[in-house]
Amino acid sequence: MKKILLFCTALVLCLSSARADEGMWLLKLMKQQHLEDSLRRAGLQLPPEALYSETSPSLRECIGIFGRGCTGEVVSPDGLILTNHHCGFSYVHEMSGIGHDYMKDGYFAKSRAEELRTPESLTFTFVVRIVDVTAEVEAEEGYGCAYCALFRRQSVLCLLRADL
């Protein structure tokens, strides 16, 4: 009986329609990825330019790279940043010490004076602009070599530095 119930449950789950409308959305490519339409259907009322604009103020200026690659959002004029728990985990661990296990006990600052200083290893990088360097990287000699992953990464970094 349990096997039949398990089989029926699995069959229903397999046949039910699931919609995965998630992934990495590049705001610069909003029109090409049909992101604007998806966001409107989800209830977004802001104009697309309010989300991403290279020439005028937009939410782009509040979003950055937290630590080693997570997304973070600046949510206050004083620089308070929100990110996911797993992104800050190693930094909270680094701030802990003997008698202060913030991983286990947490921490609550009742005033500015009680706030803890973040580790020097923690960085927050703002995205200034997104530049497609695919053609330049593919045009480089050695693109298809055995070391292509490292080569492409270094090429992209060099191109980005040159563009800034």
ABEGO torsion letter per residue (X at the ends): XAAAAAAAAAAAAAABBBBBBBEBBBAAAAAAAGAAAAAAAAGBABBAAAABBAABBBAAAABBBBEAGBBBBBABAAGBBBBBAAAAAAAAAAABBBGBBAAAAEBBBABAAABBBBBAABBBBBBABBBBAAAAAAABBGAABAAAAAAAAAAAAAAAAAAX
